[in-house]
Amino acid sequence: MDSPEGQSIPSNAELARIFHEIGDMLEVKGELVFKTVAYHRAADAIAHSPLEVSRAYLDGPPPRIPGVGEAISKKIEELARTGRLTFYDRLREEVPPSLVALLAIPGIGPRTVRQLHDEMGIETLDDLRRAAQAGTLRDLRGMSEKTEQGVMAGIAALESRQGRMRLGQAEAILETLLAELADVPGLRSIQPAGSFRRRRETIGDLDLLAETDRPEELVERFTSLGSVESVIAKGPHKAAVRLLRGPQVDLMIMPPGEAGTYLIHFTGSKEHNVRLRGMARDMGWSLSEKGYLRLPQEGGPAMGESGEAAEGSAGGGSAAGGSTTGGPATGGPAAGGPAPELRTFATETEAYGFLGLPFIEPELREDRGEVEAALAGTLPVLLTRADLRGDCHSHSDWSDGVHSIEQMAEAARRRGYSYLVLTDHTVSLAIARGLSLERVEMQRAIVASLNRRFEAEEAEGTAPLETPPEGFRLLHGCELEVRADATLDYPDQLLARYDLVVASVHVARRQPRDLLTARTLAAIANPNVDIIAHPAGRYIDSRDDLDLDWDAVFSEAAQTGTALELNGSDERLDLSDVRARRASEFGCVFTIDSDAHRIEELDNLRWGTAMARRAWLTRDRVINTRSRASLLEWVSGKPGRVGG
């Protein structure tokens, strides 16, 4: 579409790209954060706007777009009318676009990027790598050999994780896409598949599966979204795009009523699907996303010419509910022969049933024994988010949290919890404003006062409707620092006065394995410590796990009854699903916690639950599926606990 002057006007995607680049370049220049954020916010709003923004500016008064103020609005109008933006062109002369990529390196900020460019002429990732390898970075003011090593590690970390997203990042993208496609005519259903549906720790490409009566219209809407940077492939039944500053997203159209094998195939994993295809072949069928296709018998007529053969191979009628078609299919007989038999199913349960298997939860589909367990009838009944009665790890603005104690408690109460454990940091973690003994007592008084109010409101019937029958209480706890010498921040007499204690290792992380393990074991062995928080101390793709003797940790935790945390922050997911499953084999118990530092992070429980499901955990192994009374009974019943 052309502007009045005859030139092509910028699409929503082009406008969004320009404003994102402006935000990046301003960051490199060292502008105030609120300015850079404003441009990124405007770019996101434009990318997802239902309007064709440039055309709207040309056809009438400027439209109201959330996040777009007067200054940015004028820039949009300049782009719409002239196809250029003077401010953007000037910035590109001042800040080489390749410099922006350096901001993605962990530990490299805008000030360092400017210094590297101004003093060494570094403009690209390769420039920086060569300088670090040559040992010339240490010549700059404020830099050293250790800085060079950190830069090399940061580059390696960046390259290893490029194209990978955290679960929360993937969820946000998917929610936006689903909302933008929801009103396409003929759409019956649309849902994510792939590694996101299995809840892998990190996600690469995104997959969408849709049932629709009008596939061409859905494909057209999908490929023309404002957030699309480029169209990779486009056909009548599938498409693939690259999102602006985002991942590749693949869309697959499923024929209505035939979703079962599509969902299995595109959820994966590859190894799980290979197992299923092998089972199908053994029964005389070829399994693909399109369904089960009858294989011809060697030296005889193609199977499927009689209904009896088909039913017999499916294990005594396990294909009930499926449909049989005789239309053309790839690999079928020559023209004039019998049409190949294809079995399709509306649901995954029916599609698994064709192989004599029960439904296998998506989180288990990793070929880690789930097929064997399904055949043996021993698949676990996985816990769900609804099974959790409370959250045992949270922070307030008394240490390194954002919101007040009351705000955190009220938010948990509105979510229907029976309890939230307040676990602000202890005294030696000064960077997180750890609590002195005096502040501990002040905080204890606030918790008691809030609980008196909650109890009174429940008695008066004025508590929020979401409050459970047993009511809500804020429990007083702490995140206890395990010091470098394996001692604990607070004495046992104080720890025993808490409702619950979680302990963690934050400092001296590079100690030898035996010392790090000894510190963790010391915390586990203390009868006044109830939970080991984020036991590996990791941040996914940015901070390595603690080097511990994990079997020793799991053995001691099982023996003492100390719970191990599945931290739900999608930056941590710690314990990992693999370690949690190993710990469960030792007989360990667990908690699933948010480690929330702000209200919205209370929802981290969903990711912790996902890791628990991937670890094959059932609700009886997770302590905070218990009522508040049962939780407190578990705490007080720990052998050797010191009285307050």
C-alpha positions in Angstrom: 0.0 0.0 0.0 1.4 3.4 -1.0 1.4 6.8 0.8 0.0 9.9 -0.9 3.5 10.6 -2.2 3.6 7.2 -3.9 6.1 5.4 -1.7 5.3 2.2 0.2 4.2 2.9 3.8 5.7 1.0 6.7 3.8 -2.1 8.0 3.2 -2.6 11.7 6.2 -5.0 11.7 8.5 -2.4 10.2 7.3 0.3 12.6 7.9 -2.1 15.5 11.3 -3.0 14.3 12.4 0.6 14.0 11.2 1.6 17.5 12.8 -1.5 19.1 16.1 -0.5 17.4 15.7 3.0 18.7 15.2 1.7 22.2 18.3 -0.4 21.9 20.5 2.4 20.5 19.3 4.8 23.2 20.4 2.1 25.8 23.8 2.0 24.3 24.0 5.8 24.4 23.2 5.6 28.1 19.8 7.4 28.0 17.5 7.1 31.0 15.9 3.7 31.4 12.3 5.1 31.1 13.1 6.4 27.6 14.4 3.1 26.3 11.5 1.3 27.9 9.0 3.7 26.3 10.2 2.9 22.8 10.1 -0.9 23.4 6.6 -0.6 24.9 5.4 1.4 21.9 7.0 -1.2 19.5 5.2 -4.1 21.2 1.9 -2.2 21.1 2.3 -1.4 17.4 3.3 -5.0 16.6 0.1 -6.4 18.2 -2.3 -3.6 17.1 -5.4 -4.7 15.2 -5.0 -1.5 13.1 -2.8 -0.9 10.1 -1.1 1.8 12.1 0.5 3.8 9.2 -2.7 3.8 7.2 -4.7 4.9 10.3 -2.3 7.9 10.6 -2.8 8.8 6.9 -6.5 8.4 6.9 -7.5 10.5 9.9 -6.4 11.8 13.3 -3.8 9.8 15.1 -5.4 6.7 16.7 -5.0 6.0 20.4 -2.5 3.2 20.9 -1.7 2.0 24.4 1.9 2.9 25.3 2.3 5.5 22.6 2.7 9.1 23.8 2.7 12.3 21.9 6.5 12.3 21.0 6.4 8.8 19.6 3.1 9.4 17.9 4.7 12.3 15.9 7.5 9.9 14.9 5.0 7.3 13.7 3.3 10.0 11.6 6.6 11.1 10.0 7.3 7.4 9.1 3.8 7.0 7.7 4.0 10.1 5.5 7.6 10.0 4.4 8.8 6.5 4.9 11.8 7.8 6.9 12.5 9.1 10.4 15.2 11.7 10.9 15.7 10.8 14.5 16.3 7.1 13.7 18.7 7.9 10.8 20.8 10.2 13.1 20.9 7.5 15.8 22.2 4.9 13.3 25.1 7.2 12.5 25.9 7.6 16.1 25.5 4.0 17.2 26.5 1.2 14.8 23.6 -1.3 14.9 26.0 -4.2 15.5 26.9 -2.6 18.9 23.4 -3.4 20.1 24.0 -7.1 19.9 26.7 -6.8 22.5 24.1 -5.9 25.1 22.9 -9.5 25.0 26.1 -10.8 26.5 25.7 -11.6 30.2 27.6 -9.0 32.3 28.0 -6.5 29.5 26.1 -3.3 30.0 25.6 -0.1 28.0 28.5 1.7 29.7 30.9 -1.1 28.9 29.7 -1.3 25.3 30.3 2.4 24.9 33.8 2.1 26.4 34.7 -0.8 24.1 33.5 1.1 21.0 35.0 4.5 21.9 38.4 3.3 23.2 39.0 0.1 21.1 36.8 0.5 18.1 34.9 -2.7 18.9 31.6 -2.9 16.9 30.8 -6.6 16.6 30.7 -9.8 18.6 33.7 -11.1 16.7 35.7 -7.9 17.4 35.0 -8.4 21.1 36.0 -12.1 21.0 39.3 -11.4 19.3 40.1 -8.7 21.8 39.4 -10.9 24.7 41.4 -13.8 23.2 44.3 -11.4 22.5 44.4 -10.2 26.1 43.9 -6.5 25.1 40.7 -5.8 27.1 42.7 -5.7 30.3 44.4 -2.6 29.0 41.1 -0.6 29.4 40.4 1.3 32.6 38.5 -0.9 35.1 39.1 -4.2 33.2 41.4 -7.1 34.1 42.3 -10.6 33.1 39.3 -11.8 35.1 37.1 -9.4 33.1 38.4 -11.0 29.8 37.6 -14.4 31.2 34.1 -13.2 32.1 33.6 -11.8 28.6 34.6 -15.1 27.0 32.3 -17.0 29.3 29.5 -14.5 28.5 30.0 -14.9 24.7 29.9 -18.7 25.1 26.7 -18.5 27.2 25.1 -16.3 24.7 25.9 -18.5 21.8 24.8 -21.7 23.6 21.4 -20.2 24.4 20.6 -18.2 21.3 17.2 -19.0 20.1 16.1 -20.5 23.5 13.4 -19.0 25.7 12.3 -19.4 29.2 8.9 -20.9 29.8 7.4 -17.6 30.9 8.7 -15.9 27.8 7.3 -18.6 25.5 4.0 -18.4 27.3 3.7 -14.6 26.8 4.3 -14.9 23.1 1.9 -17.8 22.7 -0.9 -16.0 24.7 -0.6 -13.0 22.4 -0.6 -15.1 19.2 -3.6 -17.1 20.4 -5.5 -13.9 21.2 -4.7 -12.4 17.8 -5.9 -15.6 16.0 -9.0 -16.4 18.1 -11.5 -14.6 16.0 -10.5 -16.0 12.6 -13.7 -17.4 10.9 -14.0 -21.1 10.9 -11.5 -21.7 13.8 -12.6 -24.5 16.0 -9.6 -24.9 18.3 -6.0 -23.8 18.5 -3.3 -24.8 21.0 0.4 -24.9 21.6 2.4 -28.1 21.0 6.0 -29.1 20.9 8.5 -28.6 23.8 6.3 -25.9 25.4 3.5 -28.4 25.8 5.9 -30.8 27.4 7.2 -27.9 29.6 10.8 -28.3 28.8 13.1 -26.0 30.8 13.8 -23.9 27.7 12.0 -23.6 24.5 13.3 -23.1 20.9 10.7 -22.8 18.1 7.0 -22.6 19.0 4.4 -24.9 17.5 0.6 -24.2 17.1 -2.0 -26.8 16.1 -5.3 -25.6 14.8 -8.6 -27.2 13.7 -10.5 -25.0 11.2 -13.0 -25.3 8.4 -11.3 -22.4 6.6 -7.6 -23.1 6.7 -6.6 -20.5 4.0 -8.0 -17.6 6.1 -6.2 -18.8 9.3 -2.9 -19.1 7.4 -3.4 -15.6 5.8 -4.0 -14.0 9.2 -1.1 -15.8 10.8 1.4 -14.8 8.2 0.3 -11.2 8.1 0.4 -10.4 11.9 2.2 -7.2 12.8 4.7 -9.2 14.9 5.9 -11.2 12.0 9.3 -10.2 10.7 9.5 -12.7 7.9 7.5 -15.6 6.4 9.5 -18.7 6.1 6.9 -21.0 4.5 3.3 -20.6 3.5 0.9 -23.2 2.2 -2.7 -24.2 2.3 -2.3 -26.3 5.5 0.8 -25.0 7.2 3.0 -22.0 7.6 6.1 -20.9 9.4 7.1 -17.4 10.4 9.9 -15.6 12.2 8.6 -13.2 14.8 10.1 -9.7 15.2 12.8 -10.1 17.9 11.4 -13.5 18.6 11.4 -17.2 17.7 10.2 -19.2 14.7 6.6 -20.2 15.0 5.1 -23.1 13.0 1.4 -23.4 12.4 -0.1 -26.8 11.4 -3.7 -27.2 10.3 -5.5 -30.3 11.5 -8.6 -31.6 9.7 -11.6 -31.2 12.0 -12.2 -34.4 14.1 -8.7 -35.8 13.4 -6.6 -34.1 16.1 -5.5 -37.2 18.0 -2.3 -38.2 16.1 -1.5 -34.6 15.2 -1.3 -33.7 18.8 0.9 -36.8 19.6 3.2 -36.2 16.7 3.7 -32.5 17.2 4.0 -32.7 21.0 6.8 -35.2 20.8 9.4 -35.8 21.9 11.2 -37.3 19.0 12.3 -40.3 21.1 8.8 -40.9 22.4 7.4 -40.7 18.9 9.9 -43.2 17.6 8.8 -45.7 20.3 5.2 -45.3 19.2 6.0 -45.7 15.6 7.9 -48.9 16.4 4.8 -50.3 18.2 2.6 -49.4 15.3 4.9 -51.1 12.8 4.8 -54.3 15.0 1.0 -54.2 14.6 1.1 -53.7 10.9 0.6 -49.9 10.7 2.6 -46.8 9.9 2.1 -44.0 12.3 2.4 -40.3 11.3 0.6 -37.1 12.2 -2.1 -37.9 9.7 -3.1 -41.2 11.5 -2.4 -44.9 11.3 -1.9 -46.2 7.7 -2.2 -49.9 7.1 1.0 -51.5 5.9 0.8 -54.1 3.1 1.6 -57.7 4.0 4.6 -59.1 2.2 3.5 -61.6 -0.5 -0.2 -61.0 0.2 -3.0 -58.5 -0.2 -2.8 -55.2 1.6 -4.1 -55.4 5.1 -7.2 -53.4 5.6 -9.2 -55.0 2.8 -11.3 -56.5 5.5 -12.5 -54.9 8.6 -11.7 -58.0 10.7 -8.0 -57.7 10.1 -8.0 -54.0 11.1 -9.9 -54.6 14.4 -7.7 -57.6 15.2 -4.4 -55.7 14.9 -5.7 -52.9 17.1 -5.8 -55.1 20.2 -9.4 -56.2 20.6 -11.3 -53.1 19.5 -9.0 -50.5 21.0 -9.6 -48.3 18.0 -13.1 -47.6 19.0 -14.0 -44.0 18.2 -11.6 -43.8 15.3 -12.5 -43.3 11.6 -11.4 -45.4 8.7 -10.8 -43.7 5.3 -9.9 -45.2 2.0 -8.8 -42.0 0.2 -5.4 -41.5 -1.4 -2.4 -41.4 0.8 1.3 -41.2 0.2 2.9 -44.6 -0.3 -0.4 -46.3 -1.2 -0.9 -48.9 -3.8 -0.6 -48.3 -7.5 -3.6 -46.7 -9.4 -6.4 -49.2 -9.7 -5.5 -51.1 -6.6 -7.3 -51.1 -3.2 -7.2 -47.7 -1.4 -4.9 -47.7 1.7 -6.7 -47.8 5.0 -6.1 -44.8 7.3 -7.3 -44.7 10.9 -7.8 -41.2 12.4 -8.9 -40.2 15.8 -10.5 -37.1 17.4 -8.5 -37.3 20.6 -5.1 -38.4 21.9 -6.7 -40.9 24.3 -8.2 -42.7 21.3 -5.0 -42.5 19.3 -3.0 -44.0 22.2 -5.7 -46.6 22.7 -5.2 -47.9 19.2 -1.7 -49.1 20.4 -3.2 -50.5 23.6 -1.9 -47.6 25.7 -3.6 -45.3 28.1 -3.3 -41.5 27.7 0.3 -40.4 28.5 0.6 -36.9 29.9 2.5 -34.5 27.7 5.2 -33.8 30.4 6.1 -37.5 30.5 6.7 -37.9 26.7 10.5 -38.0 26.8 11.1 -41.8 26.4 12.2 -42.1 30.1 10.2 -45.2 30.8 6.7 -43.8 30.2 5.8 -46.3 27.5 6.9 -49.3 29.7 4.9 -47.8 32.6 1.9 -47.4 30.4 2.0 -51.0 29.2 2.4 -52.2 32.8 -0.4 -50.0 34.1 1.9 -48.1 36.5 1.8 -44.6 35.1 1.7 -42.1 38.1 -1.2 -39.9 38.8 0.6 -36.6 38.5 -0.1 -33.8 40.8 -1.7 -30.6 39.5 -1.5 -26.9 40.3 -4.9 -27.2 42.1 -3.4 -29.7 44.5 -1.2 -27.1 46.1 -2.6 -25.5 49.3 0.1 -22.9 49.8 3.5 -21.5 49.0 6.5 -22.0 51.4 9.0 -19.5 49.9 8.3 -15.8 49.3 9.9 -12.4 50.0 8.7 -8.9 50.8 10.3 -5.4 50.7 11.8 -6.1 54.1 14.7 -7.9 52.3 15.0 -8.0 48.5 11.3 -8.1 47.5 9.3 -5.4 45.9 5.9 -5.5 47.6 5.0 -5.1 51.3 4.3 -8.0 53.7 0.6 -7.1 53.6 0.4 -6.9 49.8 2.1 -10.3 49.4 -0.2 -11.9 52.0 -3.4 -10.4 50.4 -2.3 -11.5 47.0 -1.9 -15.1 48.2 -5.2 -14.9 50.0 -7.0 -13.8 46.9 -5.5 -16.8 45.1 -7.3 -19.1 47.5 -4.2 -20.3 49.4 -4.4 -21.6 52.9 -1.0 -20.2 53.7 1.9 -18.2 52.4 5.3 -18.5 54.2 7.2 -15.2 54.4 10.9 -16.1 54.1 12.9 -13.0 53.9 16.7 -13.3 53.9 18.8 -13.6 57.1 21.4 -11.2 58.4 24.6 -12.2 56.6 23.2 -11.8 53.1 23.7 -8.0 53.2 23.2 -7.6 49.5 19.6 -8.7 50.0 19.1 -6.6 53.1 19.0 -9.7 55.4 17.2 -9.2 58.6 19.0 -8.4 61.9 17.6 -10.1 65.1 15.8 -6.9 66.0 14.1 -6.7 62.6 13.1 -10.4 62.9 11.1 -9.5 66.0 9.5 -6.5 64.3 8.5 -8.6 61.4 7.1 -11.3 63.6 4.8 -8.7 65.2 3.5 -7.6 61.8 2.8 -11.2 60.8 0.8 -11.7 64.0 -1.2 -8.5 63.6 -2.1 -9.4 60.0 -3.2 -12.9 61.1 -5.4 -11.4 63.8 -7.1 -9.3 61.1 -7.5 -12.3 58.7 -9.1 -14.4 61.5 -11.5 -11.6 62.4 -12.5 -11.0 58.8 -13.2 -14.8 58.4 -15.3 -14.8 61.5 -17.3 -11.8 60.3 -17.7 -13.2 56.8 -15.9 -10.3 55.2 -12.9 -12.3 53.9 -12.4 -12.6 50.1 -14.5 -15.2 48.4 -11.4 -17.1 47.4 -10.4 -17.8 51.0 -10.5 -21.6 51.6 -12.7 -23.1 54.3 -9.8 -23.4 56.8 -9.0 -19.7 56.2 -5.8 -18.1 55.3 -2.8 -17.4 57.5 0.6 -15.8 56.8 3.3 -18.1 58.3 6.5 -16.6 59.5 9.7 -18.1 58.1 13.1 -17.1 56.8 15.5 -18.0 54.0 18.4 -19.0 56.1 21.9 -18.4 54.8 24.3 -21.3 54.9 27.6 -19.6 55.5 30.9 -20.5 53.8 32.1 -22.3 56.9 28.9 -24.4 57.0 27.4 -22.6 60.0 23.9 -21.1 59.9 23.0 -17.5 60.2 20.7 -17.8 63.3 20.9 -19.9 66.4 18.7 -22.9 66.8 16.6 -21.2 69.6 15.6 -18.5 67.1 15.0 -20.9 64.2 12.7 -23.0 66.4 10.4 -20.0 66.8 9.7 -19.7 63.1 6.8 -21.5 61.6 9.0 -22.9 58.9 12.7 -22.5 57.8 14.1 -22.8 54.3 17.9 -22.8 53.9 20.1 -22.0 50.9 23.6 -21.4 49.7 24.3 -18.1 48.0 27.9 -17.2 48.8 31.3 -18.9 48.2 29.8 -20.9 45.4 33.2 -21.8 43.9 34.4 -23.8 46.9 35.5 -27.4 46.2 32.8 -30.1 45.8 33.5 -31.6 49.2 33.1 -28.3 51.0 29.9 -27.2 49.1 28.4 -30.6 49.7 29.3 -30.4 53.4 27.6 -27.1 53.7 24.4 -28.4 52.2 24.5 -31.6 54.3 25.0 -29.4 57.5 21.8 -27.5 56.7 19.9 -30.7 55.9 21.0 -32.3 59.2 19.9 -29.4 61.3 16.4 -30.4 62.7 15.3 -26.8 62.6 15.7 -26.6 58.8 12.7 -27.8 57.0 13.4 -27.1 53.3 16.5 -26.7 51.1 15.6 -23.9 48.7 16.8 -24.0 45.1 19.4 -26.7 46.0 21.5 -26.3 42.8 21.6 -22.5 43.2 21.4 -22.2 39.4 20.1 -19.6 37.0 19.4 -21.3 33.7 22.0 -20.5 31.0 23.5 -17.8 33.1 24.8 -19.3 36.4 26.1 -22.8 36.7 24.8 -25.3 39.2 26.6 -25.9 42.5 29.0 -28.8 42.2 27.5 -31.1 44.8 27.5 -34.9 45.5 23.9 -35.1 44.7 23.4 -38.7 45.8 24.8 -37.8 49.2 22.4 -34.8 49.4 19.4 -36.9 48.4 20.3 -39.7 50.8 20.6 -37.3 53.8 17.4 -35.4 52.9 15.5 -38.7 52.7 16.9 -39.8 56.0 16.1 -36.6 57.9 12.8 -35.9 56.1 14.1 -32.5 55.0 12.2 -31.3 51.9 13.9 -30.3 48.7 12.4 -27.4 46.8 11.3 -27.3 43.2 11.7 -23.6 42.7 9.1 -22.3 40.2 11.0 -19.3 39.0 11.4 -20.0 35.3 14.9 -18.6 35.6 15.8 -21.3 38.1 13.5 -24.4 37.9 15.6 -25.8 40.6 15.6 -28.7 41.4 15.5 -29.7 37.7 13.1 -32.4 36.7 15.9 -35.0 36.2 17.3 -34.3 39.7 13.9 -34.3 41.3 13.1 -37.7 39.8 16.4 -39.1 41.0 15.7 -37.6 44.5 12.3 -39.3 44.5 14.0 -42.6 44.0 15.8 -42.0 47.3 12.5 -41.4 49.0 12.8 -37.6 49.3 9.9 -35.3 49.8 9.5 -31.9 48.1 7.9 -28.5 48.1 6.9 -26.5 45.1 7.5 -22.8 45.7 7.3 -19.5 43.9 10.3 -17.7 45.5 8.2 -14.7 44.7 9.8 -11.3 45.1 6.7 -9.5 43.8 3.0 -10.3 43.6 2.9 -11.5 40.1 5.7 -14.0 40.8 3.3 -15.9 43.1 2.1 -17.5 39.8 5.6 -19.2 39.5 3.9 -22.2 41.2 2.7 -23.3 37.7 6.2 -23.8 36.5 7.3 -25.6 39.6 4.3 -27.9 39.2 5.3 -28.5 35.6 8.8 -29.6 36.7 7.2 -31.9 39.4 5.0 -33.5 36.7 8.1 -34.0 34.5 9.7 -35.6 37.5 6.8 -38.1 37.8 5.9 -36.7 41.3 2.5 -37.5 42.8 0.8 -35.3 45.4 1.7 -37.4 48.4 5.4 -36.5 47.8 4.8 -32.8 47.9 4.5 -31.2 51.3 2.5 -28.1 50.4 -0.3 -30.2 49.0 -1.2 -30.6 52.7 -3.5 -28.5 54.8 -2.0 -25.8 56.9 -2.5 -27.8 60.1 -0.8 -30.8 58.5 2.1 -28.7 57.2 2.7 -27.3 60.7 2.4 -30.8 62.2 5.1 -32.0 59.8 7.4 -29.1 60.8 7.0 -29.7 64.5 7.3 -33.5 64.2 10.9 -33.4 62.7 13.1 -35.5 65.0 15.4 -33.5 67.2 13.8 -30.1 66.7 14.8 -27.6 69.3 12.0 -26.0 71.3 11.5 -22.2 71.2 
